[in-house]
Amino acid sequence: MTQATKAKGVGHEHVCSSMSRRGFLILGGSAITVLATYGSGAEAQDLVSSSYVRKVIGKVSDLEPGKAIAFNYPTDDIENLLMMLNEEAGGGAGAARNIVAFNTICPHMGGYMGEAEFKAQHSVLGPCPLHLSTFDLTKHGMIVSGHAVESLPQIVLEIDGDEIIATGVMGLFYGYSQNPSGA
């Protein structure tokens, strides 16, 4: 057997107890994905308990189907819209699960979408005046058309009697690396 053959391990039974580089990278990537998705017990507990302030943002008796009402949450400089849709919505509150609230700033490039851009007959918000992104309010503010690649941030709501209470936010407000909590 030549020296080169011996170096390569050819002709010898070679048992390797170490992992290949490829296997290591795949296993490591999988572990990171699982930890990022589920986290350890401490991170999971943080997901259950919110750091957002609870704030009364309106009354159910003041809502009319098809009409949007502006409110600020979680801070005074972040405007959102509260509305009663004509159909059940993902994340909707109330008996009919049709009361929802969303941020007014398009996540694509920060275009403002106010009460005039709420289209009640289709339960959408938009189009954004910058690039015509439109969002389905029955599906957690998911993009319907346009250039945006993220959903609108949805305000988490609870109903207590006639009061509508904002308790948190799903999604990141445009222009922030971390949402303010209002605390």
VENCOR-V779466 format. One record per residue. N is the residue number from 1. SS is DSSP state (A for helix, B for strand, O for the rest). OMEGA is omega in whole degrees, -180 to 180 (999 if undefined). Layout:
n: (N,N)
ss: (SS,SS)
omega: (OMEGA,OMEGA)
//
This chain:
n: (1,2,3,4,5,6,7,8,9,10,11,12,13,14,15,16,17,18,19,20,21,22,23,24,25,26,27,28,29,30,31,32,33,34,35,36,37,38,39,40,41,42,43,44,45,46,47,48,49,50,51,52,53,54,55,56,57,58,59,60,61,62,63,64,65,66,67,68,69,70,71,72,73,74,75,76,77,78,79,80,81,82,83,84,85,86,87,88,89,90,91,92,93,94,95,96,97,98,99,100,101,102,103,104,105,106,107,108,109,110,111,112,113,114,115,116,117,118,119,120,121,122,123,124,125,126,127,128,129,130,131,132,133,134,135,136,137,138,139,140,141,142,143,144,145,146,147,148,149,150,151,152,153,154,155,156,157,158,159,160,161,162,163,164,165,166,167,168,169,170,171,172,173,174,175,176,177,178,179,180,181,182,183)
ss: (O,O,A,A,A,A,A,A,O,O,O,O,O,O,O,O,O,O,O,O,A,A,A,A,A,A,A,A,A,A,A,A,A,A,A,A,A,A,O,O,A,A,A,A,A,A,A,A,O,O,O,O,O,O,B,B,B,B,B,A,A,A,O,O,B,O,O,B,B,B,B,B,O,O,O,O,O,O,B,B,B,B,B,B,O,O,O,O,O,O,O,O,B,O,O,O,O,O,B,B,B,B,B,O,B,O,O,O,O,O,O,B,O,O,A,A,A,B,B,A,A,A,O,B,B,B,O,O,O,O,O,O,O,B,B,B,A,A,A,O,O,B,B,B,B,O,O,O,O,O,O,O,O,B,B,B,B,B,B,B,O,O,B,B,B,B,B,B,B,B,O,O,O,O,O,O,O,O,O,O,O,O,O)
omega: (-178,179,-179,180,178,-179,-179,180,180,179,178,174,-174,177,-178,179,179,-177,176,179,180,179,178,-179,179,180,179,178,178,180,180,179,179,180,180,-178,-174,179,176,-179,-178,-180,179,179,178,179,-179,-179,-177,177,180,175,173,-176,174,-176,179,179,179,-178,179,-177,174,177,178,-180,179,179,180,175,179,179,-2,176,-177,-178,179,-177,179,177,176,-179,174,-179,178,-179,179,-177,174,-178,-179,179,179,-177,-180,-179,-177,178,-177,177,-178,175,-176,-176,180,-179,-180,-179,172,177,-179,175,-177,-177,-179,-179,176,180,-174,-176,179,-178,179,171,-179,11,174,-178,-178,-176,171,175,180,-171,179,-176,176,-177,177,177,-178,179,177,180,179,-173,-179,178,179,176,173,173,-180,177,180,-175,170,176,176,-175,178,-177,174,-175,173,-177,-179,-178,172,-179,-177,177,178,178,-180,172,176,-179,171,-178,-177,-179,999)
//
